[in-house]
């Protein structure tokens, strides 16, 4: 990794949070990556239909769909040629005759082996490459989830759920943060339709940062005209996600789920389809073909933005860009393997990554 990239990474993860308590438009963005290859392949359109162990991330009310046996979900992804590593794991356990479900989810996003070049240039102007050390920037979140069925009839299922999330962020030996937040969600399911509502960071999520620098490090920061961060608090505004889905049943062995979600943010104008004060709206669209409940084919599109056209040398023409994704899955008895091919950039400038996830249903072996 080049020293320029290292300086850039250090600046975006450390120094922007140096000021005192304030709302930040893109705070805790690692919590918006997604969870599970199914959801990422469907363009993150999950609020209405998710009913597996990843629901602790997408909509905690969906955990009510975990029935009879505990479920384990695991996912790993690498971004930017392996520079960024993202892992997700969850356990969901149904209790009280499937009326309630509890769950725990763990997320980690990290960039490892970032060069620390603070002491690369010596006081006499010479360059000492032996002074370069490395550090990691890692973000962690643990979600404690609870879901409960409110109405359960032959034609309708209504459930609600809540998350208590603990956040820990660490930038080498320079900075650490601890935070806390609450999410809540509701789902309604008919025979073929699905509705979902999620409120994330419901009570405003905060990160309390503490910084540690040696006297020598402070001196270098001062001489290079960099701010020396102090203790501060970073606040994350609430957001709402509305979702609706419908199952088109073409035959007993083939169906197609279509889902659309709308993310509503209230922290000022964003580069989204609807960009305004006080609300910006960002859509997500997803499809899932279900073949005999064994094979699945998925597609999605998300992150619609306006950007300068690559072919416009005057930098005046703006065009709509978006991030497409594809995926597939197979279920063999109590194990499901899902795959997503997701774009991190846009349709005209692709930067794809491969994502795999596993889901295990922990079925007890019957005694002979």
Residue, then its C-alpha position, 0 to 999 in steps of 0.5 A: x500500500x502506498x504512503x499516499x493511500x495510508x495518509x488518506x486512510x488515516x485522515x478519513x478514519x481519524x482526523x475528521x472526528x477530532x471536533x467535539x460532539x456533532x452529527x455526521x452524515x456518513x457516521x458508522x458507514x460500515x454498518x450500511x454494507x449489508x449482511x449475507x450474500x442473499x441480501x447483497x445480491x438483491x441490492x440490499x432490498x430486505x426489510x420486508x422479506x428477510x426471515x432468516x438469521x441475517x434479519x438481526x441486521x436488516x430488520x430484527x422483526x424478521x428473526x421471527x421467521x427462524x423456526x424450530x431450530x437455531x440458525x447460524x449465518x457466516x459471511x466473508x468478503x474482501x474489497x479493493x483487492x483484499x485491502x478491506x476485509x468484511x466479516x459477518x456472523x450471527x446466531x438466531x435461537x427460537x424460543x417459547x414455541x416459536x413465538x419469540x426469537x433471540x439473536x446475536x450478530x457480529x460485524x467486523x470491517x478492517x483495513x490491516x497493515x496501514x503504513x505509519x509514516x509519521x517518522x519517515x522524514x527525520x529532523x535533519x531531512x533524511x528519509x528513514x524507511x526503517x522507521x515505518x511501522x504498520x497498524x490496523x483500522x478496525x470497526x466492530x459491531x455486536x447486535x443483540x436482537x429480540x423478535x416476537x410474533x404479534x399476530x399469527x393466523x393462516x393468512x397473516x403474520x405480524x412481528x416486531x423486533x428490536x436491536x441493542x447494538x454495541x460499537x467498537x472502533x479502533x485506529x491502531x494505537x491512536x484512537x478508540x471509540x465505544x458506542x451504543x444504539x437501538x434499532x426497531x422494526x416491524x414486518x407483516x406477511x400475507x400469503x404472497x405480500x410482505x411489508x417492512x418498516x425499520x428504524x435504525x439508530x432510533x435514539x441517535x447512535x453515539x461513538x465516544x472517541x478517545x485519542x492517545x499520542x506520544x509526545x514525539x507523535x504530537x511534535x510531528x503532528x504539530x510541525x506538519x500542521x496537523x490537528x491533534x485530536x482530543x476526546x470527542x463524541x460522534x453522533x449518527x442520525x436516525x434513518x427509516x427503511x420502508x419495504x414492500x415485496x410480492x411473491x409471484x407464484x408461476x407454478x408449484x415449483x417456481x416463484x419470483x419475489x420482487x422487493x423494493x425498499x426506500x431508505x429515508x435519511x434526515x441529516x440533510x441533502x444526500x446524492x440520492x434519487x430524492x435529495x432535499x431537506x430535511x429528507x433524502x430518499x435512496x431506493x433499493x430494488x431486488x429480485x429472487x427466483x425460487x426453484x423448488x425451494x432448492x435453487x435461487x437466482x437473484x439480482x438487484x440494483x442500489x445506490x442511485x446517484x448523479x455523477x459527472x459523465x465520463x465522456x464530458x471533458x467540460x465536467x458539466x454533464x451529469x448522468x445517473x449511475x447505480x450499483x448492480x448485483x447478481x447472485x445465486x444460492x443452493x439449499x441442501x438439507x439444513x445447509x444453504x450456500x449463497x453467492x453474490x457478485x456485487x459492484x462497489x462502484x457503478x455500472x459504467x466503472x465496475x469494481x466487483x467483489x465476490x461474496x460468499x455466505x453460509x447458513x446452517x440450521x442446527x437440527x438435532x439428530x434423532x436417537x435411533 
